[in-house]
Amino acid sequence: HKVTAKTLITWGRDDRVSPLDMALIPMRLIPQVELHVFPNCGHWAMVEAKADFERTVLAFLRQ
C-alpha cells in the first residue's frame, strides 16, 4: 500500500514456489501495477525465459 510508483510484476506460470494466485496480493495493493506472466516458466523466469524477460522489462521501463 506504500508503493506509489508504476510497478511491473513478473511471474512464471508454472512457479511451484510462489503459485500464480499469489500475484493477486500485490495486484490489489499496488495502485499502478502491471503483471506479466511467462508461459512455460517456473520460479526463475529471468533465467528460464531470459530474452523474453529482458524485452518485457525494457519495454516497461521505456513507457
C-alpha positions in Angstrom: 0.0 0.0 0.0 3.0 2.3 0.3 4.3 1.7 -3.3 3.2 4.6 -5.5 5.5 4.1 -8.5 4.3 2.3 -11.6 5.3 -1.3 -10.9 5.9 -4.4 -13.1 5.4 -7.8 -11.6 6.7 -10.8 -13.5 5.6 -14.3 -12.8 6.3 -17.8 -14.2 3.1 -19.6 -15.0 4.4 -22.9 -13.6 6.0 -21.5 -10.5 5.7 -24.1 -7.7 7.5 -21.9 -5.1 5.1 -19.0 -5.5 1.9 -20.1 -7.4 0.4 -17.5 -9.8 -2.6 -16.8 -7.5 -0.1 -15.2 -5.1 0.2 -12.4 -7.6 -3.3 -11.3 -6.6 -1.9 -9.8 -3.3 0.4 -7.2 -4.9 -2.1 -6.6 -7.7 -4.7 -5.5 -5.1 -2.2 -3.4 -3.0 -0.2 -1.5 -5.7 -2.2 1.2 -7.5 -0.3 1.3 -10.8 0.7 -2.3 -11.3 1.2 -4.4 -14.4 1.5 -8.2 -14.3 3.3 -10.2 -17.0 3.1 -13.9 -16.8 5.7 -16.0 -18.6 4.3 -19.3 -20.0 6.3 -22.5 -19.5 8.3 -20.9 -16.7 8.8 -21.7 -13.1 10.2 -19.6 -10.3 13.2 -18.2 -12.2 11.5 -16.5 -15.2 14.5 -14.2 -15.6 16.7 -17.3 -16.3 14.2 -19.6 -17.9 12.9 -17.0 -20.4 15.9 -14.6 -20.3 15.3 -12.9 -23.7 11.6 -12.5 -23.2 12.1 -11.3 -19.7 14.6 -8.7 -20.8 12.3 -7.5 -23.6 9.4 -7.2 -21.2 11.3 -5.3 -18.6 12.9 -2.9 -21.1 9.5 -2.2 -22.7 8.1 -1.4 -19.3 11.0 0.9 -18.5 10.6 2.7 -21.8 6.9 3.6 -21.1 
